[in-house]
Amino acid sequence: MKRRSWILALVVLGGAGWYLFRPELLFVNKRVDEGLAAASQGASAPMAVLRGQFHSVAHETMGTATVHELGGGSLVLRLTDFKTSNGPDVRVYLIAARDASDNATVTKSGYLELGKLKGNEGDQNYEIPAGTDLTKYHAVTIWCYRFNVNFATAPLTPAS
């Protein structure tokens, strides 16, 4: 009887550990290849207003983050040539800090979530909500929500 209880406990703990850590995601890459939406008729062509290169924090990450104005005040964050680790619940944040090389800077400075990371590789777009004050946000962070970990940050500067 005791042996069955131990086996059941191990199965339950193993299942909970798998659910929390999702180890299979370390071996699975999800590629996204979105194009930048073309401007509608009569609107100006998309224009890059902010840009930055990712630097790794907790996970090796590379690529460029660019904020584009699509016309009519519509803003999109575009990740290009992007590559990072996969994870169980990874999100894209605009953060109020100028840069973040740790976790605390992200949580203390304030952030705006743009959505779940669509893929850990490739080009992808994230709509920035209308009315967002870009003078308040200075960087993009790839954030693991489940473990409160900053994968990487791209400090943003005016695009030239």
N, C-alpha and C positions, 0 to 999 in steps of 0.2 A: 504494500500500500504506500509506504514512504517513497519507494522508487518511482511510482507513478506520479506522485505529487512533484517530485524533483524534475521529472521529465516534462510535465505540464508547465512548471514554472520556467524552465529553460526555453520551451517553445514560445510562451507568452513574452518573455524578455527578448528573445531573438526577433520576434515579430515587431515588437515595439521599437527595438533598436533599428531594424530595417526601415520602418516607417519614418523614424526621426532623421536618420542619416542618409537614406536612399543611396547606398553605396554603388548601385549599378549605374547611377548617373555619372560617376567618375569615368566611365568607359563609353559613354554614349554622347556623341556630339550632335547638336541640332543646328543645321545650317539654314539661314534665312537670306534671301536675295531680293529685297524690296527695292524698287526704284523710287526716286523722289517724285512726288506728284507734280505733274506739269501745271502751270498756272492756267486758270480758266481764261476764256476769250476776254480780251479787254484788260486783263490784269497783268501786272508786270511779271517778268520771269522770276523764279525763286532766287533770293539773294542771301548769301551767307552773311550773318551779322556777328556771330561769335564762333570761336573754334578753339579746340585744345586736343592735346595728345594724352592718351591714357598712360599712367604709370602704375605699376603693380603695387599692391599693398599686401593683402593676404594670399592672393592667387595671381599667377602670371597672367597678365592681360596686355593686349596691344590694340591699337586702332585710333581712330580720330572721332571726336564728338563735334558736331557742327550744328548750330542753331540757324535755321533758314526761315526767312520771312517769305511767305508764299503769296502775299498780296492781301489786301483787305484786313491787315492786322493778324492774319493767321500765322502761327509759329509752329515749327516742327523741329524736334531734335533728331538728327540723323547720325547713326553710328556707321562708319565705313571702315573697311579692312579690319573689322573687329574680330577679336578672338580672346576668349577667356575660358575658365573652367566651368563645367556645368555644376549645378547644385540643386537642392530640393526646393528652394523658394527664392529665386533671385529676382531683384527688382531694379529699376532704373530711377535714380533720384537726381533732381537738381538740388544743390546744397548752397546754403548761404555763406559758407566758409570759402576763402580764396583757394584753398587746397586742403586735402585731408590724407594724412599718412597713417591714420589710426582709426579706430572705431568711434571713440569719444567725440572727436571733432565733428563727425557727421551728426550724431544725436544731439550734441549741445548747440550746434550752430543753427539748426533748423533745416528742414528739407521739404521738397514737394515731390511726391511720388508720381511718376509718369506712367507706370504700369509694370507688369511682369516682363522680364527679359524674354523676348520672343525666341531667341536662339543664342547659343554661346559662340556662334561663328557667323560671319557674313554681314551684309549691309541691311540695316533696319531703321524704321522711323517710329517716333513717338510724338503724338500730338501734345503740344503744350497748351494747357487750358487758356481760353480767352481771358484777357484781363491780367495775366500773369506779369508782374513787374520784374523784368529781366535785370534791373539794376540791383535787385535784392539777392539774386542767385549768381554765384561766381564759378561754379564747378559742377561736373556731372560725376556721380558715384554709382558704381555697380555694387549693390548691397544684398547680402543674404539675410532675408527677413527672419528666417527660422532661427539662425544662430547669432544675429546682430553682428555681422562681420562685413567689413568694407573690403570687397575684392580688389577694387581699383578706383582711381580718381583721375579725371581730366580737368585741370584748371582751364577756364575759358578766358580768352582775350578777344578783343575786337578783331574780326576777320578783315584781311586787307585785300 
